[in-house]
Amino acid sequence: MKTALTIAGSDSGGGAGIQADLKTFSAHHVFGMSVITAVTAQNTVEVRSIQTMSKEIIRDQISAVFDDIEVHAVKIGMLGSAENIEMVAKTLHTYKPQHIILDPVMISKSGDHLLEIDAVEALKKHLIPMATIVTPNLPEAETLSGITIQSKQDLYEACQIIEQLGAKAILLKGGHSAGDPNDLYYDGANYTWLRGERILTKNTHGTGCTLSSAIAANMANGLGIEDAIYHAKEYITKAICESFAIGKGHGPVNHFYRFQEVHQL
């Protein structure tokens, strides 16, 4: 049984964060484990409050998992503060997992800030250099690169800047673009476009969490990074197509659409 560990915040609405990550792992036949970095009171409309965990309990959760269970991939999402970023980096450096998928969560779907402003530099300094792949959306890529992205050339430049921070690869997600959600993959030498088609739905809560977790699960299952990304893109696209109109805002994607298709047969 392959395993994956998510280090992220909890979403009480169930559509993003730890909840989305564990559903995604299960959908890929990977045993999921979790380190909760923050508890959020949120739903499909808003984030009402956030309680960040202490760096000590985050450290102890990571150590408890690694000291007992073999971890085949790690996905990192919401961390909240600079001190928690530093603690996660320090603890993972001790255990040296083979695959680290970093989703630099900064702002929620509802527009609420999930990462303290002064924590961005800590993310760039301590975690990005450890990442197998970083998966920013356009606003996150602008923050990490320090440039405004307005053209295709800007996308290429942003990828280069983030790669120079130490990341082995970057998947710059195009969901926030005006046109089709085409993603750009950069491995430090070559650019590859992953074409997408805009799906007319507002139910996209947790898409970034789900995509990065799918990449982690695919790599835990032995896929190379490019194949892992390709299949994760395919998975999130179908999950959005089969999403749920739950709640009054951005509903969740359907993590288990594959099993429902089998059941219907």
C-alpha positions as a Markdown table, in Angstrom:
| # | Residue | x | y | z |
|---|---|---|---|---|
| 1 | Met | 0.0 | 0.0 | 0.0 |
| 2 | Lys | 1.5 | 3.3 | -1.1 |
| 3 | Thr | 1.1 | 6.3 | 1.3 |
| 4 | Ala | 1.0 | 10.1 | 1.1 |
| 5 | Leu | 1.1 | 12.7 | 3.8 |
| 6 | Thr | -0.7 | 16.0 | 3.6 |
| 7 | Ile | 0.5 | 19.0 | 5.7 |
| 8 | Ala | -2.2 | 21.5 | 5.5 |
| 9 | Gly | -5.2 | 23.3 | 7.1 |
| 10 | Ser | -8.6 | 21.8 | 7.9 |
| 11 | Asp | -11.6 | 23.0 | 6.0 |
| 12 | Ser | -14.8 | 22.6 | 8.1 |
| 13 | Gly | -16.8 | 22.8 | 4.8 |
| 14 | Gly | -15.1 | 19.7 | 3.6 |
| 15 | Gly | -14.2 | 20.9 | 0.1 |
| 16 | Ala | -10.6 | 22.0 | 0.4 |
| 17 | Gly | -7.6 | 21.5 | 2.6 |
| 18 | Ile | -7.0 | 18.3 | 4.6 |
| 19 | Gln | -10.4 | 17.0 | 3.7 |
| 20 | Ala | -9.9 | 17.4 | 0.0 |
| 21 | Asp | -6.4 | 16.0 | 0.2 |
| 22 | Leu | -7.5 | 12.8 | 2.0 |
| 23 | Lys | -10.4 | 12.3 | -0.4 |
| 24 | Thr | -8.0 | 12.6 | -3.3 |
| 25 | Phe | -5.5 | 10.2 | -1.9 |
| 26 | Ser | -8.3 | 7.6 | -1.3 |
| 27 | Ala | -9.5 | 8.1 | -4.9 |
| 28 | His | -6.1 | 7.2 | -6.1 |
| 29 | His | -5.8 | 4.1 | -3.9 |
| 30 | Val | -3.2 | 5.7 | -1.7 |
| 31 | Phe | -3.3 | 5.6 | 2.1 |
| 32 | Gly | -3.5 | 9.1 | 3.4 |
| 33 | Met | -2.1 | 10.6 | 6.5 |
| 34 | Ser | -2.4 | 14.2 | 7.8 |
| 35 | Val | -0.6 | 17.0 | 9.7 |
| 36 | Ile | -3.1 | 19.7 | 10.6 |
| 37 | Thr | -1.4 | 23.2 | 10.5 |
| 38 | Ala | -4.6 | 25.2 | 11.1 |
| 39 | Val | -8.3 | 24.8 | 11.8 |
| 40 | Thr | -10.5 | 27.1 | 9.7 |
| 41 | Ala | -14.1 | 27.9 | 10.2 |
| 42 | Gln | -15.2 | 28.1 | 6.6 |
| 43 | Asn | -17.9 | 27.1 | 4.1 |
| 44 | Thr | -18.5 | 27.6 | 0.4 |
| 45 | Val | -18.9 | 31.3 | 0.9 |
| 46 | Glu | -16.4 | 32.6 | 3.5 |
| 47 | Val | -13.6 | 31.9 | 5.9 |
| 48 | Arg | -15.0 | 33.1 | 9.3 |
| 49 | Ser | -12.0 | 32.4 | 11.5 |
| 50 | Ile | -8.6 | 30.7 | 11.6 |
| 51 | Gln | -6.8 | 29.0 | 14.5 |
| 52 | Thr | -3.2 | 28.3 | 13.5 |
| 53 | Met | -1.6 | 25.3 | 15.3 |
| 54 | Ser | 1.6 | 25.8 | 17.3 |
| 55 | Lys | 4.9 | 24.9 | 15.6 |
| 56 | Glu | 5.5 | 22.2 | 18.3 |
| 57 | Ile | 2.3 | 20.2 | 17.5 |
| 58 | Ile | 3.0 | 20.5 | 13.8 |
| 59 | Arg | 6.5 | 19.1 | 14.4 |
| 60 | Asp | 5.2 | 16.3 | 16.6 |
| 61 | Gln | 2.5 | 15.3 | 14.0 |
| 62 | Ile | 5.2 | 15.0 | 11.3 |
| 63 | Ser | 7.5 | 13.1 | 13.5 |
| 64 | Ala | 4.8 | 10.7 | 14.7 |
| 65 | Val | 4.0 | 9.8 | 11.1 |
| 66 | Phe | 7.6 | 9.4 | 9.8 |
| 67 | Asp | 8.8 | 7.5 | 12.9 |
| 68 | Asp | 6.3 | 4.8 | 12.3 |
| 69 | Ile | 5.1 | 4.7 | 8.7 |
| 70 | Glu | 6.9 | 4.8 | 5.4 |
| 71 | Val | 5.9 | 8.0 | 3.5 |
| 72 | His | 6.0 | 7.8 | -0.3 |
| 73 | Ala | 5.1 | 11.5 | -1.0 |
| 74 | Val | 4.3 | 14.6 | 0.9 |
| 75 | Lys | 1.9 | 17.4 | -0.2 |
| 76 | Ile | 2.2 | 20.7 | 1.6 |
| 77 | Gly | -0.7 | 23.2 | 1.5 |
| 78 | Met | -1.7 | 26.0 | 4.0 |
| 79 | Leu | 0.9 | 26.7 | 6.6 |
| 80 | Gly | -0.2 | 30.1 | 7.9 |
| 81 | Ser | 2.9 | 31.6 | 9.5 |
| 82 | Ala | 6.6 | 32.0 | 9.0 |
| 83 | Glu | 7.5 | 30.1 | 12.1 |
| 84 | Asn | 5.3 | 27.1 | 11.0 |
| 85 | Ile | 7.0 | 27.2 | 7.5 |
| 86 | Glu | 10.4 | 27.1 | 9.2 |
| 87 | Met | 9.4 | 24.2 | 11.5 |
| 88 | Val | 7.9 | 22.1 | 8.6 |
| 89 | Ala | 11.1 | 22.7 | 6.5 |
| 90 | Lys | 13.4 | 21.8 | 9.5 |
| 91 | Thr | 11.4 | 18.6 | 10.3 |
| 92 | Leu | 11.2 | 17.4 | 6.8 |
| 93 | His | 14.9 | 18.0 | 6.3 |
| 94 | Thr | 15.4 | 15.4 | 9.0 |
| 95 | Tyr | 13.3 | 12.8 | 7.3 |
| 96 | Lys | 14.2 | 13.7 | 3.7 |
| 97 | Pro | 11.0 | 12.5 | 1.8 |
| 98 | Gln | 11.6 | 11.7 | -1.8 |
| 99 | His | 8.7 | 13.7 | -3.2 |
| 100 | Ile | 7.5 | 17.0 | -1.9 |
| 101 | Ile | 4.6 | 18.7 | -3.7 |
| 102 | Leu | 4.3 | 22.3 | -2.5 |
| 103 | Asp | 1.0 | 24.2 | -3.1 |
| 104 | Pro | 1.8 | 27.7 | -1.9 |
| 105 | Val | -1.7 | 28.4 | -0.5 |
| 106 | Met | -2.1 | 32.2 | 0.1 |
| 107 | Ile | -5.7 | 33.2 | -0.5 |
| 108 | Ser | -8.9 | 31.1 | -0.3 |
| 109 | Lys | -11.5 | 30.9 | -3.1 |
| 110 | Ser | -13.5 | 33.4 | -1.1 |
| 111 | Gly | -10.6 | 35.9 | -1.1 |
| 112 | Asp | -9.5 | 35.4 | 2.5 |
| 113 | His | -5.8 | 35.5 | 3.3 |
| 114 | Leu | -4.5 | 32.1 | 4.5 |
| 115 | Leu | -0.8 | 33.0 | 4.7 |
| 116 | Glu | 0.6 | 35.9 | 6.7 |
| 117 | Ile | 2.2 | 38.6 | 4.5 |
| 118 | Asp | 5.6 | 38.2 | 6.3 |
| 119 | Ala | 5.6 | 34.5 | 5.7 |
| 120 | Val | 6.1 | 34.7 | 1.9 |
| 121 | Glu | 9.8 | 35.2 | 2.3 |
| 122 | Ala | 10.1 | 32.2 | 4.7 |
| 123 | Leu | 8.2 | 30.1 | 2.1 |
| 124 | Lys | 10.7 | 31.2 | -0.6 |
| 125 | Lys | 13.7 | 30.7 | 1.6 |
| 126 | His | 12.9 | 27.4 | 3.4 |
| 127 | Leu | 10.4 | 25.3 | 1.5 |
| 128 | Ile | 10.6 | 26.1 | -2.2 |
| 129 | Pro | 14.2 | 24.8 | -2.3 |
| 130 | Met | 13.0 | 21.5 | -0.9 |
| 131 | Ala | 10.1 | 21.1 | -3.3 |
| 132 | Thr | 10.0 | 18.5 | -6.1 |
| 133 | Ile | 7.4 | 20.7 | -7.7 |
| 134 | Val | 5.7 | 24.0 | -6.8 |
| 135 | Thr | 2.1 | 24.5 | -8.0 |
| 136 | Pro | 1.2 | 28.2 | -7.8 |
| 137 | Asn | -1.9 | 29.8 | -9.4 |
| 138 | Leu | -1.4 | 33.1 | -11.2 |
| 139 | Pro | -1.8 | 35.4 | -8.1 |
| 140 | Glu | 0.6 | 33.2 | -6.1 |
| 141 | Ala | 3.1 | 33.1 | -9.0 |
| 142 | Glu | 3.0 | 36.9 | -9.1 |
| 143 | Thr | 3.7 | 37.1 | -5.3 |
| 144 | Leu | 6.5 | 34.5 | -5.5 |
| 145 | Ser | 8.2 | 36.0 | -8.6 |
| 146 | Gly | 7.6 | 39.7 | -7.8 |
| 147 | Ile | 6.4 | 40.4 | -11.3 |
| 148 | Thr | 3.0 | 41.2 | -12.8 |
| 149 | Ile | 1.8 | 38.5 | -15.2 |
| 150 | Gln | 0.1 | 40.0 | -18.3 |
| 151 | Ser | 1.5 | 38.0 | -21.2 |
| 152 | Lys | 2.8 | 34.5 | -22.1 |
| 153 | Gln | 6.4 | 35.8 | -21.8 |
| 154 | Asp | 5.6 | 36.9 | -18.2 |
| 155 | Leu | 4.5 | 33.3 | -17.5 |
| 156 | Tyr | 7.8 | 32.0 | -18.7 |
| 157 | Glu | 9.7 | 34.6 | -16.7 |
| 158 | Ala | 7.7 | 33.8 | -13.5 |
| 159 | Cys | 8.5 | 30.1 | -13.8 |
| 160 | Gln | 12.2 | 30.9 | -14.3 |
| 161 | Ile | 12.3 | 33.2 | -11.2 |
| 162 | Ile | 10.6 | 30.5 | -9.0 |
| 163 | Glu | 12.9 | 27.8 | -10.3 |
| 164 | Gln | 15.9 | 30.0 | -9.4 |
| 165 | Leu | 14.5 | 30.0 | -5.8 |
| 166 | Gly | 15.4 | 26.3 | -5.8 |
| 167 | Ala | 12.4 | 24.4 | -7.0 |
| 168 | Lys | 13.1 | 21.5 | -9.2 |
| 169 | Ala | 9.9 | 22.1 | -11.3 |
| 170 | Ile | 7.0 | 24.4 | -11.5 |
| 171 | Leu | 3.4 | 23.9 | -12.6 |
| 172 | Leu | 1.9 | 27.3 | -13.1 |
| 173 | Lys | -1.9 | 26.9 | -13.0 |
| 174 | Gly | -4.0 | 28.9 | -15.4 |
| 175 | Gly | -7.4 | 28.7 | -13.7 |
| 176 | His | -7.3 | 32.5 | -12.9 |
| 177 | Ser | -6.7 | 33.4 | -16.5 |
| 178 | Ala | -9.3 | 35.0 | -18.7 |
| 179 | Gly | -9.4 | 32.3 | -21.3 |
| 180 | Asp | -9.1 | 28.5 | -21.0 |
| 181 | Pro | -7.3 | 27.2 | -17.9 |
| 182 | Asn | -4.0 | 26.2 | -19.6 |
| 183 | Asp | -1.3 | 25.1 | -17.2 |
| 184 | Leu | 2.4 | 25.7 | -17.8 |
| 185 | Tyr | 4.9 | 23.1 | -16.7 |
| 186 | Tyr | 8.6 | 24.1 | -16.4 |
| 187 | Asp | 11.3 | 21.6 | -15.4 |
| 188 | Gly | 14.2 | 24.1 | -15.4 |
| 189 | Ala | 15.0 | 23.5 | -19.1 |
| 190 | Asn | 11.8 | 23.0 | -21.1 |
| 191 | Tyr | 8.2 | 24.4 | -21.1 |
| 192 | Thr | 5.2 | 22.2 | -21.6 |
| 193 | Trp | 1.6 | 23.5 | -22.0 |
| 194 | Leu | -1.2 | 21.4 | -20.5 |
| 195 | Arg | -4.2 | 22.5 | -22.4 |
| 196 | Gly | -7.5 | 22.9 | -20.6 |
| 197 | Glu | -11.1 | 23.9 | -21.4 |
| 198 | Arg | -13.1 | 26.3 | -19.3 |
| 199 | Ile | -15.9 | 24.4 | -17.5 |
| 200 | Leu | -19.0 | 26.6 | -16.9 |
| 201 | Thr | -19.5 | 26.0 | -13.2 |
| 202 | Lys | -18.9 | 28.0 | -10.0 |
| 203 | Asn | -18.3 | 24.7 | -8.1 |
| 204 | Thr | -14.5 | 24.9 | -7.9 |
| 205 | His | -13.8 | 25.0 | -4.2 |
| 206 | Gly | -10.7 | 23.0 | -3.4 |
| 207 | Thr | -9.4 | 22.6 | -7.0 |
| 208 | Gly | -5.8 | 23.6 | -6.1 |
| 209 | Cys | -5.6 | 21.3 | -3.1 |
| 210 | Thr | -7.1 | 18.5 | -5.1 |
| 211 | Leu | -4.7 | 18.9 | -8.1 |
| 212 | Ser | -1.5 | 19.0 | -5.9 |
| 213 | Ser | -2.7 | 16.0 | -3.9 |
| 214 | Ala | -3.4 | 14.1 | -7.1 |
| 215 | Ile | 0.1 | 14.8 | -8.2 |
| 216 | Ala | 1.4 | 13.6 | -4.8 |
| 217 | Ala | -0.7 | 10.4 | -5.0 |
| 218 | Asn | 0.4 | 9.7 | -8.6 |
| 219 | Met | 4.1 | 10.1 | -7.6 |
| 220 | Ala | 3.5 | 7.9 | -4.5 |
| 221 | Asn | 2.2 | 5.3 | -6.9 |
| 222 | Gly | 5.4 | 5.4 | -8.9 |
| 223 | Leu | 4.7 | 7.7 | -11.8 |
| 224 | Gly | 7.3 | 10.1 | -13.0 |
| 225 | Ile | 6.6 | 13.8 | -12.5 |
| 226 | Glu | 5.3 | 14.6 | -16.0 |
| 227 | Asp | 3.0 | 11.6 | -16.0 |
| 228 | Ala | 1.9 | 12.4 | -12.5 |
| 229 | Ile | 0.9 | 15.9 | -13.6 |
| 230 | Tyr | -0.8 | 14.8 | -16.8 |
| 231 | His | -3.0 | 12.3 | -14.9 |
| 232 | Ala | -3.7 | 14.8 | -12.1 |
| 233 | Lys | -4.9 | 17.4 | -14.7 |
| 234 | Glu | -7.2 | 14.8 | -16.2 |
| 235 | Tyr | -8.5 | 13.9 | -12.8 |
| 236 | Ile | -9.3 | 17.4 | -11.6 |
| 237 | Thr | -10.9 | 18.3 | -14.9 |
| 238 | Lys | -13.4 | 15.4 | -14.6 |
| 239 | Ala | -13.9 | 16.1 | -10.9 |
| 240 | Ile | -14.9 | 19.7 | -11.8 |
| 241 | Cys | -17.2 | 18.4 | -14.5 |
| 242 | Glu | -18.9 | 16.2 | -11.9 |
| 243 | Ser | -18.8 | 18.8 | -9.1 |
| 244 | Phe | -21.6 | 19.3 | -6.6 |
| 245 | Ala | -23.9 | 22.3 | -6.2 |
| 246 | Ile | -23.5 | 22.2 | -2.4 |
| 247 | Gly | -23.8 | 25.4 | -0.4 |
| 248 | Lys | -24.5 | 29.0 | -1.4 |
| 249 | Gly | -21.1 | 29.8 | -2.9 |
| 250 | His | -18.4 | 27.8 | -4.6 |
| 251 | Gly | -19.4 | 24.2 | -4.3 |
| 252 | Pro | -16.8 | 21.3 | -4.0 |
| 253 | Val | -15.5 | 19.1 | -6.8 |
| 254 | Asn | -16.4 | 15.4 | -6.9 |
| 255 | His | -13.4 | 13.5 | -5.7 |
| 256 | Phe | -15.0 | 10.1 | -6.1 |
| 257 | Tyr | -16.6 | 10.4 | -9.6 |
| 258 | Arg | -14.7 | 7.3 | -10.7 |
| 259 | Phe | -16.4 | 5.1 | -8.2 |
| 260 | Gln | -19.8 | 6.6 | -9.0 |
| 261 | Glu | -19.3 | 5.8 | -12.6 |
| 262 | Val | -18.5 | 2.2 | -11.8 |
| 263 | His | -21.5 | 2.0 | -9.5 |
| 264 | Gln | -23.8 | 3.3 | -12.2 |
| 265 | Leu | -22.5 | 0.6 | -14.6 |
